[in-house]
């Protein structure tokens, strides 16, 4: 929004409105004296709770004059903003931060920081409460307004979160090489084809945006829009989660099927394989690859992507593997009934994974597509792992917000 210098200068001359906020930046003893941290957090959250907006740092809102930010202080100001977005706003707010040069009234080029704030998928609380943008200022949301907003966002999630639109996205954010695998040849425009597959969707205003599933399956870098849609993989030496004993780590990103592929490569790279010689040589892996494959697929396909600030965690130890998946169990499924029942949180994502052939490099995992949708995943995890280790894997629901699966290592690993 207001990407060109000419357009931005024109907006500054007109002053603040529903989509523009101006803030001068002052310093004292080398530290940022203004704007105040909590006040800026309130302004940013108000935009996120309302609609797309722009906040400029380095511009005096009273006289509409470009004061600028000293070049040697730009890093400090940017860090200040990032810390506010991640630590002072709940859930954290995703903004785009851009450094720009603009001429002041004397024609002198001065540095400013421009923040593009998209309308959020979430409702954000800032230090002084819940705010929204009304005209040229923020307003605290009254209880009835806030209740309606929570209800609207909740109802939107009932439509399935993976089919919702992603703010500030579009067809150009989807890779043709990735989305073509989910479409058939058609004479219809590509946009229509993608809308029919729900890889694109329309928001309340009729704008065509990428869906959550579209970004997760067909965007080369889905973390640009969903920052926590990745797998944190770590291999620890021994049985304790201690960074001093960390031997390998990888932040696994990319389209979901590629994340599964990379997670399996991480497993193969880090698991031990022993061998018995009688009556003939038999290799025994530390963990069943079939079981781990099913576990990773389930985590990626069924995690709650609406939970901000959470990612899948894949932790390997000498005696066990732990996989943490964000979100409670869907519908009325319980830990005890998982092996007997089938329920899906992300219908669109699971359907797309069911159309994605398993990469040959993953190995023999017993199926041709990432999702077979037969409800066999949990039984395979339990049976394969128990046969290998003699210990049944354990599912635990932590604080009704995260599912932990523990798979035990082979007896002689």
Phi and psi in degrees as a GROMACS rama.xvg file:
@    title "Ramachandran Plot"
@    xaxis  label "Phi"
@    yaxis  label "Psi"
@TYPE xy
52.0734  54.015  UNK-2
-78.0742  -27.0297  UNK-3
-88.3388  150.838  UNK-4
-60.372  -41.5613  UNK-5
-62.9147  -44.6361  UNK-6
-66.1741  -39.3546  UNK-7
-67.7635  -42.3658  UNK-8
-62.5634  -37.7678  UNK-9
-63.0219  -41.2116  UNK-10
-67.4202  -38.619  UNK-11
-62.4488  -41.8091  UNK-12
-61.4651  -32.5329  UNK-13
-78.3583  -23.0974  UNK-14
92.5903  -178.97  UNK-15
-68.4485  148.304  UNK-16
-151.905  -158.164  UNK-17
-63.5545  -24.4525  UNK-18
-118.655  8.25064  UNK-19
-137.529  131.381  UNK-20
-129.258  135.37  UNK-21
-115.847  138.526  UNK-22
-141.998  125.835  UNK-23
-78.1438  152.94  UNK-24
-116.021  126.466  UNK-25
-121.832  157.501  UNK-26
-129.355  150.538  UNK-27
-144.26  124.294  UNK-28
53.8315  39.8351  UNK-29
80.3017  0.910104  UNK-30
-115.503  158.281  UNK-31
-72.8081  120.258  UNK-32
-96.3437  -27.8784  UNK-33
-156.59  144.816  UNK-34
-73.5119  158.489  UNK-35
-67.911  144.018  UNK-36
-54.3447  -50.1859  UNK-37
-68.6385  -36.44  UNK-38
-65.1027  -42.0731  UNK-39
-66.2099  -37.5652  UNK-40
-60.2214  -42.5431  UNK-41
-61.4978  -42.1886  UNK-42
-64.3614  -44.4266  UNK-43
-65.5669  -45.4322  UNK-44
-62.8243  -35.6326  UNK-45
-60.5706  -41.1448  UNK-46
-64.6242  -46.013  UNK-47
-60.1156  -32.8951  UNK-48
-81.613  -10.1403  UNK-49
-113.441  -82.9493  UNK-50
-157.418  174.253  UNK-51
-53.5746  137.579  UNK-52
-152.092  171.539  UNK-53
-130.531  132.567  UNK-54
-120.519  125.511  UNK-55
-106.521  127.631  UNK-56
-102.895  127.431  UNK-57
111.808  11.1567  UNK-58
-128.909  125.382  UNK-59
-75.1244  121.018  UNK-60
-75.3  -22.3126  UNK-61
-74.5105  -47.0924  UNK-62
-106.551  1.06284  UNK-63
56.3286  40.4731  UNK-64
-110.642  137.94  UNK-65
-80.789  108.339  UNK-66
-91.0758  -29.8336  UNK-67
80.1567  173.926  UNK-68
-127.927  129.948  UNK-69
-53.6168  138.216  UNK-70
-57.1105  -36.1622  UNK-71
-77.9857  -0.884318  UNK-72
-110.476  -0.0181173  UNK-73
-61.0384  -42.5889  UNK-74
-62.2549  -40.1408  UNK-75
-63.0508  -44.4585  UNK-76
-67.0501  -41.3112  UNK-77
-64.2872  -42.2895  UNK-78
-61.9205  -40.3432  UNK-79
-56.6611  -45.6447  UNK-80
-67.3809  -45.6482  UNK-81
-62.5976  -40.9012  UNK-82
-63.1963  -39.9449  UNK-83
-61.7175  -46.3746  UNK-84
-63.9277  -32.7634  UNK-85
-93.9752  -29.7214  UNK-86
-109.358  -26.6735  UNK-87
-103.701  -4.63861  UNK-88
-123.617  132.769  UNK-89
-125.394  122.109  UNK-90
-68.763  164.469  UNK-91
-53.5637  146.086  UNK-92
-100.903  133.473  UNK-93
-94.4691  116.142  UNK-94
-127.436  159.38  UNK-95
-104.234  123.541  UNK-96
-107.451  125.296  UNK-97
-129.605  131.613  UNK-98
-91.432  134.693  UNK-99
-139.628  158.99  UNK-100
-111.669  129.999  UNK-101
-132.14  143.795  UNK-102
-79.593  137.477  UNK-103
-81.2808  -170.646  UNK-104
-64.8281  -20.6469  UNK-105
-94.9707  2.04556  UNK-106
85.9386  5.80595  UNK-107
-82.2401  127.669  UNK-108
-72.0363  128.031  UNK-109
-129.134  147.409  UNK-110
-83.166  138.011  UNK-111
-133.324  168.15  UNK-112
-118.451  126.266  UNK-113
-107.312  129.931  UNK-114
-116.498  119.401  UNK-115
-91.6351  120.56  UNK-116
-115.67  109.197  UNK-117
-78.4302  153.598  UNK-118
-58.1771  130.343  UNK-119
-89.3459  157.915  UNK-120
-74.512  -16.7631  UNK-121
-116.115  170.778  UNK-122
-104.843  124.782  UNK-123
-106.481  135.463  UNK-124
-102.988  132.732  UNK-125
-113.735  177.464  UNK-126
-53.4903  -32.5678  UNK-127
-102.632  9.01543  UNK-128
129.799  -152.113  UNK-129
-106.681  123.977  UNK-130
-123.078  155.557  UNK-131
-135.998  165.701  UNK-132
-91.2726  127.358  UNK-133
-134.357  109.046  UNK-134
65.0165  -131.463  UNK-135
-95.8762  14.1389  UNK-136
-144.491  167.101  UNK-137
-89.0791  152.106  UNK-138
-135.614  138.015  UNK-139
-69.5845  135.87  UNK-140
-75.3645  128.883  UNK-141
-70.188  154.855  UNK-142
-52.5637  -41.5176  UNK-143
-69.0484  -37.9498  UNK-144
-66.1016  -44.664  UNK-145
-62.8397  -40.1854  UNK-146
-61.9124  -42.3798  UNK-147
-64.3857  -39.6995  UNK-148
-65.8707  -43.7674  UNK-149
-60.5977  -40.4973  UNK-150
-64.469  -43.1189  UNK-151
-62.6429  -44.5897  UNK-152
-67.102  -37.6777  UNK-153
-65.5186  -41.8856  UNK-154
-64.4421  -36.7468  UNK-155
-61.6316  -37.3217  UNK-156
-71.7324  -24.301  UNK-157
-67.4609  -19.9776  UNK-158
-77.3907  1.81704  UNK-159
88.4297  118.319  UNK-160
-61.8492  -36.5881  UNK-161
-70.1995  -9.45395  UNK-162
-100.673  -3.1316  UNK-163
-73.0175  159.698  UNK-164
-84.5645  150.318  UNK-165
-100.946  121.025  UNK-166
-56.517  144.572  UNK-167
57.5562  35.2682  UNK-168
-122.344  174.204  UNK-169
-172.31  -174.723  UNK-170
-61.1201  -31.9099  UNK-171
-67.1158  -13.8688  UNK-172
-87.5375  -7.77857  UNK-173
-98.2009  136.371  UNK-174
-83.3321  125.48  UNK-175
-59.3796  -37.0759  UNK-176
-63.8766  -25.4856  UNK-177
-89.1833  -40.8189  UNK-178
-78.6317  -21.8826  UNK-179
-62.6446  -25.0859  UNK-180
-70.6108  -13.9751  UNK-181
-107.584  7.59254  UNK-182
-128.25  156.518  UNK-183
-103.802  162.607  UNK-184
-61.0609  132.348  UNK-185
-149.656  149.725  UNK-186
-84.3417  -6.80526  UNK-187
-72.4314  154.158  UNK-188
-58.4487  147.276  UNK-189
-56.0597  -37.3285  UNK-190
-60.1055  -41.0637  UNK-191
-65.8322  -42.2832  UNK-192
-61.0492  -43.3331  UNK-193
-71.2298  -31.8817  UNK-194
-66.1064  -38.7105  UNK-195
-65.4716  -31.8487  UNK-196
-87.623  -0.0885436  UNK-197
64.9158  18.7083  UNK-198
-77.39  -26.6476  UNK-199
-116.092  155.481  UNK-200
-149.775  166.973  UNK-201
-108.807  137.879  UNK-202
-86.4433  -171.807  UNK-203
-60.904  -29.0006  UNK-204
-87.4054  -4.53322  UNK-205
93.324  -1.23219  UNK-206
-69.5103  139.915  UNK-207
-88.3699  117.361  UNK-208
-127.066  163.142  UNK-209
-74.6391  144.152  UNK-210
-84.0445  166.367  UNK-211
-57.2489  -46.9692  UNK-212
-64.77  -38.5314  UNK-213
-59.4006  -44.1831  UNK-214
-67.1119  -42.844  UNK-215
-68.9872  -29.9272  UNK-216
-104.052  -23.9008  UNK-217
-125.541  8.64689  UNK-218
-107.947  134.895  UNK-219
-64.6981  -32.0082  UNK-220
-130.555  73.0114  UNK-221
-61.3316  -22.1916  UNK-222
-66.0131  -15.5798  UNK-223
-63.4162  -31.3038  UNK-224
-106.671  -32.2333  UNK-225
-126.135  83.4357  UNK-226
-56.2029  -24.9759  UNK-227
-102.461  13.0875  UNK-228
-85.7498  66.5132  UNK-229
-148.838  173.24  UNK-230
-112.58  125.986  UNK-231
-93.455  106.692  UNK-232
-106.338  130.257  UNK-233
-140.053  137.781  UNK-234
-109.892  122.549  UNK-235
-107.979  142.585  UNK-236
-83.8529  128.629  UNK-237
92.5593  -154.572  UNK-238
-119.064  9.88188  UNK-239
-117.403  139.915  UNK-240
-80.5432  96.9142  UNK-241
-144.614  122.271  UNK-242
-60.6136  -22.6161  UNK-243
-68.523  -18.788  UNK-244
-111.231  19.3981  UNK-245
-78.8099  125.373  UNK-246
-108.642  -18.7032  UNK-247
-158.477  146.057  UNK-248
-153.022  145.011  UNK-249
-152.266  133.636  UNK-250
-95.1941  105.149  UNK-251
-89.0067  116.875  UNK-252
-121.977  -177.688  UNK-253
104.445  -176.654  UNK-254
-55.0572  152.532  UNK-255
-58.7992  -41.4823  UNK-256
-65.2277  -32.3058  UNK-257
-71.4663  -33.0399  UNK-258
-62.5017  -42.0721  UNK-259
-62.294  -45.0261  UNK-260
-59.6812  -44.9935  UNK-261
-68.7399  -35.0216  UNK-262
-64.6203  -39.1908  UNK-263
-68.5208  -35.6453  UNK-264
-65.0749  -38.1467  UNK-265
-62.6495  -42.5127  UNK-266
-59.1949  -50.4141  UNK-267
-62.5688  -35.7769  UNK-268
-70.0303  -26.4009  UNK-269
-114.536  -11.5508  UNK-270
-86.7969  150.425  UNK-271
-84.0893  147.281  UNK-272
-128.848  119.863  UNK-273
-104.097  170.793  UNK-274
-140.281  142.621  UNK-275
-109.133  149.943  UNK-276
-109.943  -9.72529  UNK-277
-117.19  135.032  UNK-278
-75.079  -15.693  UNK-279
-147.534  166.504  UNK-280
-65.5305  127.176  UNK-281
-132.432  123.121  UNK-282
-85.336  134.953  UNK-283
-119.892  111.252  UNK-284
-76.1195  159.462  UNK-285
-64.0988  -37.7055  UNK-286
-134.99  148.361  UNK-287
-70.6936  122.113  UNK-288
-66.6384  -33.4664  UNK-289
-63.0622  -43.2877  UNK-290
-67.117  -44.6695  UNK-291
-66.4462  -38.5697  UNK-292
-57.7362  -49.1883  UNK-293
-61.4553  -39.1858  UNK-294
-66.5591  -41.7189  UNK-295
-69.0616  -42.6348  UNK-296
-58.7492  -45.6033  UNK-297
-62.1639  -41.4892  UNK-298
-63.2046  -45.9245  UNK-299
-67.9214  -40.09  UNK-300
-78.7134  -33.8653  UNK-301
-110.137  -0.465336  UNK-302
-65.1629  159.721  UNK-303
-91.1877  103.888  UNK-304
-76.3754  -6.90339  UNK-305
-83.6031  -9.22051  UNK-306
-80.8662  111.28  UNK-307
-78.0612  143.961  UNK-308
82.571  6.20291  UNK-309
-120.717  142.636  UNK-310
-132.172  167.407  UNK-311
-73.9895  134.917  UNK-312
-116.506  130.223  UNK-313
-123.357  96.3353  UNK-314
-111.114  123.162  UNK-315
-104.636  134.645  UNK-316
-127.18  174.651  UNK-317
-65.1549  -33.5889  UNK-318
-108.24  -4.44396  UNK-319
-166.065  166.692  UNK-320
-125.371  131.191  UNK-321
-117.456  129.939  UNK-322
-123.321  115.832  UNK-323
-99.9899  128.859  UNK-324
-123.408  123.932  UNK-325
-64.8729  139.022  UNK-326
108.495  151.659  UNK-327
-75.6383  172.094  UNK-328
-70.2089  141.463  UNK-329
-72.1131  151.608  UNK-330
51.956  -130.026  UNK-331
-105.568  16.9521  UNK-332
-67.5876  140.919  UNK-333
-119.957  167.665  UNK-334
-58.2897  -38.5918  UNK-335
-72.5502  -26.6396  UNK-336
-99.0891  1.71863  UNK-337
-58.8192  -37.9574  UNK-338
-73.4223  -16.085  UNK-339
-107.264  -18.3344  UNK-340
-120.825  156.984  UNK-341
-125.6  127.157  UNK-342
-149.91  140.621  UNK-343
-120.913  131.275  UNK-344
-83.7917  -41.7785  UNK-345
-114.091  83.803  UNK-346
-60.2372  -43.0829  UNK-347
-67.7672  -43.5011  UNK-348
-62.1485  -44.5519  UNK-349
-65.1592  -35.6111  UNK-350
-65.358  -40.1636  UNK-351
-68.9718  -38.8043  UNK-352
-66.7218  -30.4709  UNK-353
-69.0684  -16.5777  UNK-354
-99.9644  0.918458  UNK-355
-101.459  114.346  UNK-356
-65.0723  142.359  UNK-357
-68.4712  130.887  UNK-358
-63.3958  138.459  UNK-359
-59.6716  -31.9907  UNK-360
-68.0589  -16.3036  UNK-361
-68.1281  -32.5486  UNK-362
105.052  -170.354  UNK-363
-83.7536  99.1759  UNK-364
-109.851  8.00304  UNK-365
86.5696  7.6526  UNK-366
-154.006  158.171  UNK-367
-92.4451  -19.6611  UNK-368
-126.591  157.269  UNK-369
-62.4252  -35.483  UNK-370
-123.558  127.762  UNK-371
-98.675  -16.6969  UNK-372
57.8003  35.9664  UNK-373
-105.03  -5.79302  UNK-374
79.7041  17.5565  UNK-375
-90.373  -7.67397  UNK-376
-57.3123  -54.5464  UNK-377
-64.4567  -45.7388  UNK-378
-56.8954  -38.9063  UNK-379
-63.389  -44.5701  UNK-380
-58.4519  -46.6023  UNK-381
-67.4328  -47.981  UNK-382
-69.375  -49.4409  UNK-383
-61.0036  -44.1365  UNK-384
-71.0608  -40.2553  UNK-385
-63.9771  -42.0497  UNK-386
-61.9025  -34.2814  UNK-387
-81.2648  -42.5608  UNK-388
-103.904  -20.6283  UNK-389
82.034  0.863632  UNK-390
-124.487  133.321  UNK-391
-75.8064  131.483  UNK-392
-56.6251  153.044  UNK-393
-121.362  129.366  UNK-394
-100.594  136.046  UNK-395
-134.44  136.883  UNK-396
-99.9233  116.277  UNK-397
-97.2466  117.094  UNK-398
52.4196  27.3299  UNK-399
55.7536  26.9142  UNK-400
-138.043  -5.85777  UNK-401
-155.026  134.659  UNK-402
-101.105  126.824  UNK-403
-111.894  126.581  UNK-404
-112.026  125.668  UNK-405
-111.836  121.007  UNK-406
-111.487  127.587  UNK-407
-88.9357  148.716  UNK-408
-74.3999  159.798  UNK-409
-58.7337  152.971  UNK-410
-56.3017  -41.8432  UNK-411
-103.548  15.3081  UNK-412
